[in-house]
């Protein structure tokens, strides 16, 4: 009988311990970008880094997205540990029900809280090396591929108009996914793309065709009203000098549904793993504490706790 009682007791203990072990694991949904994009690759790397850095206590499940606007819009219907990436400006637009969120306002948008920055959307004006173009003005008379529907396409079109090139270039009617092949075949002289650096399509073009990635002058950067960004020399094949360009910050957000302990652990693990991720993919190199200044709106109290402990500067407006 004692053996039976011991066996029953052991089974009872195991039934208690199994759920307890499950509760130690926190699951987070990370809404990212289109599969195959650099930002989707980043999300996968981030998921792996967080699992590794937290020793399995934090599990990020990556979901594909059609873009940043969708990521923000889903806040209205999501609850719990929903995390997403987007430029900070869209969070402000959602809260104010302006821009793409006009007539789509929702009280949930006011509950969005920032966690940490990720690589910025960096503008690249990529020109065939044989075209003899060394600045934006030199694009006059050239055929350029902008793509459709992306930030890079709309921003590129804005720059062409801003610098008097809109009616002096030919815009190719093609998708950005065809840019490298079109450049190689001589169908276009240049293409415009926005993404983290090093951008995969620019790496491919530089290695296979030979390209010049144009720098903007300081006056041109100022005119765009975007963040000045430096792409270090040697980032792309044949690039002997730093490239001065512009970028749009991108930040990882959660909502007030996420508890302070989870936000703290997620933020701390990201920063502790950032150097290792940079060793695996160079686009993490450009992420540092200085990018906290690009955050628009409130930072999650859990993330804020980490930044205060780490001595990272946070503006009063973000607290």
N, C-alpha and C positions, 0 to 999 in steps of 0.2 A: 504493500500500500504506500509505503514511503517513496518507493520508486515512481509510482503513478503520480503521487502528489508533486514530486520534483519535476516530472515531465510536464505536468499541467502548468506548473509555475513557470517553467522555461518557455513554454508556448505563449503564455500571457505576457511575459517580459518582451518576447520578440514582437508581438503585436503592438506593443506600446512603442518600441524603439523604431520600427520601420517608419511610421508617420513622423516621428520626431526627427529622423534623419532627413526626410523629405522637406520638412519645414525649414531646415538649415539652408536649403538651396533657394535663392531668390531669382525668379525669372522676369526678364525684361524684354519687351518687344521693341525692336529698333527699326523704324520706318526710314528707308534710305533713298535709293534712286533706281534708275532703270538697270536691269541686269546687264552686265557688260561694260557699264560706265566706270570711270575711275572712282566715283563716289560709292558705288556699290562694292567695289573691291576694298575700299577703305573700311566700309561697314563690316565686311567679313573679317578683315584684319583686326578691327577693333573688338569684334566679338571674340576672336581667338585670344587676343591680348588680355581682355577682361577675365575670361575664364581661367587663363594661365595665372594672371596676377592675383586673382582672388582664390586660387586653388579650388576652383569649381563652385564657390559659394554664390557667384553671380553668373547667370547664364543669359546671354543676349541672343534672341532669335531675330534674324535679319529678314525683313520683308521688302519685296520690291515695291517701288513707287513710280508714278508717272511724273513726279516733280515736287518741288518745294511747296507749291500752293496746295496740292493734295495733302501733303504731310501736315500742314497747318489745319486744313479744313477737317481732318479726321479727329482733331482734338474734341470737336463737338460731340462725337459719338463714342470716343474711346474713354476708358477709365483705367485705373490701376497704373502699373508701371509702363506707360506708353512713352517712348522716347523717339525723337525725330530730329532730322537735320534740316536747316533752312537758313537763308540770309536773315539777319536780324530785322531788316526793313520790313519783311513780310509779317513778322510778328506784330510790329507796330501798326501796319496796315489792317491786320485782322482785328486788333483791339479797337481801332477807329472805324472799322467797316468801310474802308476806302480801297481804291485800286481794284485788284481782283476779288476783293471781299465786299465790294459795294452791294448793299441789299442782302448780305449774307452774314450779318453780325450775329454773334452768339456770346452769352455771358461767359461761356467756358474759355473763350480766348483770353480773358483777363486773368486766367489762372495759369497761363504758361510761364514757366520759370527756366532760366538758362542754367546749363551745367558747365560746359567747356567748349572752346573753339576747336575746329578742325581745319584742314587746309582750305585756303580761300580759292574762290573762282578767279583765276588769273587770266587776263587777256593776252592772247598770242596772235600777232600778225605775222604769218609765216609765208615767206616769199621764196620762189625758186632762186637758188644762188646765182644762176646764169642770167637772171632778169636785170641785174645791175641796180637794184633798188636798195637804198640805204636808210630811207626815212619815209614817213607817211606820205609826204608830198610826192614822192617818187612812184606812188601807186597810180597816179593819173595815167589814163590810157591802158591800164591793165585789166585783165579779167579775174574777178575775185569770187570765191565761193564763201558764202556766209552761212549756208544751212538754213533751217527753218525751225521756228518755235522754241529755240533754246535761248538762254541768257546771252550766250556768245553771239548769236545771230542778231538779236535786238540791240545789244550793246555795240556790236560792230557797225550796224546800220546807223546808230546814233553818232558814232565817231566819224563816219564818212560824211554825214551831213554837217557835223560840228566843224570839221576842218575843210569844208568846201570841196569834197571829193564825190559827193553823191551823184552828180551828173557828169562826172569825168571818168567813171569806171564802168565796166560791164559786170553785172552781177550774174553769175552762173546759176542756172536753174537745176540744182542737184542737191542731194542730201550730203550732210557733212561726213557721213560714213564713207563716201566715195572720194573724199578730198585727196588722200595720199595717192591713190591710183590716178586721179585726174591730173594732179601735179606732175606725176612721173610721165604721163602720156602727153603732156604739153597742152591739155585741154584748158587749163587754168594757169595763171601766173602766181596766184597766192590764195591762201584761205585764212579765215579767222576762226579761232576756237577759244573757248574759255574752260578752264579746268585747273586742277591742281598741277603744280609743276614738280617733276617733269611730266608733261602731258603725253600719254602713250602714242597718240597720233603724230605728235611733233617729234617724238623720239624715232618713230618709224620713218617719217619723212626725212629727217636729218641723216639717218643712217643709210637710207636707200637712194635718196635723190640728191641730197645736198641742199640746204636751205639757209636763209637768213631770217632770223627772228628779229623784227624791228624794235628799236628802242624809241620811246616817246621823249620829247624834250620836257623840261620842267614846266614850261608854259602850257604844253599840251596836257600834261598830267593834271595841272591845276584846273584847266578848262573842263575836264571830264567830271570833276567833283567826286572822283573815286579815290580809293586809298592807293598811295604810291607804293609800288612793290618792286623788289629787286630779285631777278632770277640770276643766281651766281654764274660766273664764267665756268664753262666746262659742263654745264647741266646737259647741253645737247652737243652732239658731234659737230665739230667745226666751230663751236662758239668760243671765241677767244676773249671776250669781254663780258662784263655784267650787262644784263638787259634791264632797262628801266621801263616798267609798264604799270598797269593799274589792276586792281582786284576788288572783288566784292567779298567781304567776310562771310563765313559760314559757321554756324554755331549749333551745338547739340542741345536740345531742349527736352524738358519733361513738363509735368504739371504739378499742381499742389497735391494731386492724388498720391504722388510718390512720397514715402516717409523720409524723414531727415537722415536716418541711418543708411538707407539704400542710396540716396543721392550723394552722401558723404563717401561711401565705399566706392561707388561708381566713378566719382570725380577723382578721388585719390588714386585709384587703380589706373585710370587713364594716364595721369601725369607720371606715375611711377613706371609705367610701361612705354611711355612715349619715345624715349631714347632707343629702346630695343626695337620698337616699330620703325623708327627712322633708319635703323640699320638694315631692316628688311625691305623698306620702300622709302625712297628719298623724299617723297612728298610730305612726310611728317616732319622733315627738317625745319620747314618754315613755321611750325607751330611753336610759339613760346608765350610766356606770360604777358608780353606786350599786346597780344591779340585780345586780351580781356577788355581792353579799352574799346573794342569794336562792338561789344555787347550792348544792345539797346533794350532797356527794361530791367526787370528784377532778376537777380540770381537766386536760385533755390537755396533756402537756409542751410541745407546739408552741404551743398557745394561751397557756400560762403564760409562755413565752418572750416573746411579744408584750406581755402585760400588764406584765411586769417592765420591758421596754424603754420602754413608754409611761407608766410610773409609775402604773398603775391598781392600787388596793388589792385584794389577794387574801388571804383568811383562811388561816391556817396549815393549817386542816383541809382546805382544798381543794387543797393542794399535794401 
